[in-house]
């Protein structure tokens, strides 16, 4: 059973940085898109960033210029560098791998940004 495992979450002050990483526990083939989503308390899960093979990364307007997503196809990992963090970035962050016949989610990592 393949699992995605996120790491790198934690508590940071506003203006600070964190780097999230996501790795698969097993072999996954045909991954088209690796993405990061987040869900804040009382809100719906939303797309933060996605990286599709052969395309430039896509970002939510709220994080453009502050977050950078990158993927390593050889290692099947995806990272999210988060800079200039704001209290409104506080959420559980989930990674997601999507491809032909696959759709995997991690269990999430909590990011808390204090003001």
C-alpha positions as CSV (number, residue, x, y, z in Angstrom):
1,X,0.0,0.0,0.0
2,X,1.5,3.3,-1.1
3,X,1.5,6.1,1.4
4,X,2.4,9.8,1.1
5,X,4.2,11.2,4.1
6,X,4.5,14.9,4.6
7,X,7.1,16.5,6.8
8,X,8.4,20.0,7.8
9,X,5.3,21.5,9.4
10,X,5.5,23.4,12.7
11,X,5.1,26.7,14.5
12,X,6.7,29.8,13.0
13,X,6.3,33.5,13.5
14,X,4.8,35.7,10.9
15,X,7.4,36.6,8.3
16,X,9.2,33.4,8.8
17,X,9.8,30.4,6.5
18,X,9.1,26.7,6.4
19,X,9.8,24.0,3.9
20,X,7.4,21.1,3.5
21,X,8.3,17.8,1.9
22,X,6.3,14.9,0.7
23,X,7.6,11.5,-0.2
24,X,5.9,8.2,-1.2
25,X,6.6,5.1,0.8
26,X,6.4,2.9,-2.3
27,X,6.9,3.0,-6.0
28,X,4.4,5.1,-7.9
29,X,4.4,5.4,-11.6
30,X,2.6,7.7,-14.1
31,X,2.4,10.6,-11.7
32,X,1.1,13.6,-13.7
33,X,0.6,16.2,-11.0
34,X,2.0,16.6,-7.6
35,X,0.2,19.1,-5.5
36,X,-0.1,20.8,-2.1
37,X,-3.5,21.6,-0.6
38,X,-4.4,23.1,2.8
39,X,-7.3,23.2,5.1
40,X,-7.8,25.8,7.7
41,X,-10.2,25.3,10.6
42,X,-13.7,25.7,9.5
43,X,-12.8,26.1,5.9
44,X,-12.8,23.8,2.8
45,X,-9.6,22.3,1.5
46,X,-8.0,24.5,-1.1
47,X,-5.3,24.1,-3.7
48,X,-2.0,25.8,-2.7
49,X,0.3,24.8,-5.5
50,X,0.6,22.1,-8.2
51,X,3.4,20.9,-10.4
52,X,2.5,19.0,-13.6
53,X,5.1,17.4,-15.6
54,X,6.3,19.6,-18.5
55,X,4.5,22.7,-17.1
56,X,5.3,25.6,-14.9
57,X,3.9,25.3,-11.4
58,X,0.5,26.6,-10.6
59,X,-0.2,28.7,-7.4
60,X,-3.1,30.0,-5.6
61,X,-3.3,33.8,-5.8
62,X,-2.9,34.1,-2.0
63,X,0.6,32.5,-2.1
64,X,2.0,33.7,-5.4
65,X,5.4,35.3,-4.9
66,X,5.8,33.7,-1.4
67,X,5.6,29.9,-2.0
68,X,7.6,27.8,-4.4
69,X,6.8,24.2,-5.3
70,X,9.2,21.8,-6.8
71,X,9.2,18.1,-7.6
72,X,11.9,15.5,-8.1
73,X,10.6,12.9,-10.5
74,X,13.4,10.5,-9.9
75,X,12.6,10.4,-6.2
76,X,8.9,10.9,-6.4
77,X,9.0,13.8,-4.0
78,X,7.5,17.2,-3.9
79,X,8.5,20.2,-1.8
80,X,6.9,23.5,-0.9
81,X,9.1,26.4,0.2
82,X,7.0,28.8,2.1
83,X,8.4,32.3,2.8
84,X,6.9,35.5,4.3
85,X,4.4,33.4,6.1
86,X,1.2,35.0,7.4
87,X,-1.2,34.0,10.2
88,X,-3.8,33.2,7.5
89,X,-1.4,30.5,6.1
90,X,-2.2,28.5,9.3
91,X,-3.7,25.2,8.2
92,X,-3.1,21.5,7.7
93,X,-1.1,21.0,4.5
94,X,-1.7,17.9,2.4
95,X,0.3,16.6,-0.5
96,X,-1.5,14.9,-3.4
97,X,-0.2,12.7,-6.3
98,X,-2.5,12.3,-9.3
99,X,-2.0,10.4,-12.5
100,X,-3.6,7.7,-14.7
101,X,-5.6,5.6,-12.3
102,X,-3.9,7.0,-9.2
103,X,-4.9,9.6,-6.6
104,X,-3.0,9.5,-3.4
105,X,-3.2,11.8,-0.4
106,X,-1.0,12.3,2.6
107,X,-2.3,12.6,6.1
108,X,-1.2,16.2,6.4
109,X,1.2,18.3,8.4
110,X,0.2,21.2,10.6
111,X,1.6,24.7,9.9
112,X,0.9,27.3,12.5
113,X,1.9,30.9,11.9
114,X,1.8,33.2,14.9
115,X,1.3,36.9,14.7
